[in-house]
Amino acid sequence: MAAQVGVSDWAGRRVLVTGASSGIGAALARDLAGHGAIVGMCARRTELLDEVLDDCRRHVPACQAWPVDLGELDALEDFVAQVERELGGIDTLVNNAAAVLSGTTDGTPWADVERLVRTNYLSPVRLTLAALPAMRARGAGQIAVVSSMAARMATPGESAYAASKAALSAWFESLAAELWDSPISVHLVYPALIEVESDADGDDALADSPNAAKHIPAPVCARAIRRQLERGDLELYVPTPVKQGVVMRMNDPEASIQMMADWFRSNPQH
Ligand SMILES: NC(=O)c1ccc[n+]([C@@H]2O[C@H](COP(=O)([O-])OP(=O)(O)OC[C@H]3O[C@@H](n4cnc5c(N)ncnc54)[C@H](OP(=O)(O)O)[C@@H]3O)[C@@H](O)[C@H]2O)c1
């Protein structure tokens, strides 16, 4: 069995977390800084980002934040160069930022579909392509990507979002295979039902909770991602049991789509 690259010590490790102004990204930035990582973070909402930066700097003063609209694809190479200069390099890149778009498939404006694909798919691809040469030159690196269960079981009422995440997963799986057995590894995260509106923390056992209807606090998800990166695991489902949905999708596609259709009909907000 080939080995992926894990992390034995976060102290001094330089990590760029995109989309760190709220939710999973903010929780992960705080968690990694709490373990000694030099966290670089970016997002558009600067006030929220500065709050996360302040928390991180209490642990590691060298943490930094940059206000960036990741949908501006042509600016991303310069952004990565700036991060490498100002952070001293990127040992772990966590592509976490994404936007959600709800609406029926034929009721979603084309401009919104394009914007979502740019932010959720093209942007992490461009960031990764910009970060890879320095990782190759150093002969080390981790590239993580926060996808979604929607990539594995497309959600009705979120077709553009699900498609952007499916494309993301496919691209990073190809990259993982190309980099397999190399000192640079790829790590995919498949969250579902993560609670990002509250600051509440929770027991780590929730990440393995068989009750998938229960929302998992963002800090629990963040810790699960950190441990995934420490182990060097290729994939992580949070909560773990949602992986059963992927098995069902493969074994009985009609039952899977029927389940999604029933859920869609009983959720009129879509
Ligand atoms: N929560 C869940 O249940 C769940 C389930 C499946 C997958 N996910 C995935 O988990 C990741 C984190 O999402 P979350 O749930 O934590 O939601 P969130 O709180 O809305 O976080 C999204 C982050 O992405 C940033 N972002 C979005 N568009 C951006 C842009 N154009 N430029 C720069 N930053 C941008 C946001 O920052 P600004 O708005 O400040 O720019 C924010 O920091 C996403 O990839 C999401 O698809 C979450």
The ligand as an ORCA input file, in Angstrom:
! r2SCAN-3c Opt
* xyz 0 1
  N     -21.461     23.187      6.229
  C     -21.714     22.038      5.608
  O     -22.600     21.263      6.012
  C     -20.929     21.660      4.379
  C     -21.327     20.503      3.698
  C     -20.610     20.131      2.582
  C     -19.516     20.874      2.164
  N     -19.174     22.007      2.828
  C     -18.037     22.772      2.326
  O     -17.248     23.229      3.396
  C     -16.531     24.389      2.983
  C     -16.697     25.480      4.019
  O     -18.048     25.886      4.025
  P     -18.828     26.282      5.367
  O     -19.946     25.328      5.510
  O     -17.860     26.466      6.461
  O     -19.517     27.662      4.925
  P     -19.150     29.184      5.166
  O     -19.157     29.505      6.609
  O     -20.055     29.949      4.272
  O     -17.663     29.323      4.640
  C     -17.343     29.575      3.311
  C     -16.030     30.331      3.286
  O     -15.653     30.515      1.908
  C     -15.330     31.881      1.711
  N     -15.593     32.295      0.345
  C     -16.713     32.066     -0.390
  N     -16.608     32.665     -1.591
  C     -15.385     33.280     -1.614
  C     -14.694     34.077     -2.572
  N     -15.234     34.381     -3.759
  N     -13.460     34.540     -2.260
  C     -12.904     34.255     -1.041
  N     -13.512     33.505     -0.109
  C     -14.749     33.036     -0.379
  C     -16.200     32.632      2.708
  O     -15.582     33.866      3.023
  P     -16.107     35.310      2.572
  O     -17.592     35.236      2.379
  O     -15.692     36.185      3.708
  O     -15.376     35.626      1.304
  C     -16.156     31.703      3.907
  O     -15.013     31.978      4.681
  C     -17.062     24.738      1.602
  O     -16.204     24.222      0.616
  C     -18.396     24.028      1.565
  O     -18.814     23.738      0.238
  C     -19.861     22.418      3.928
*
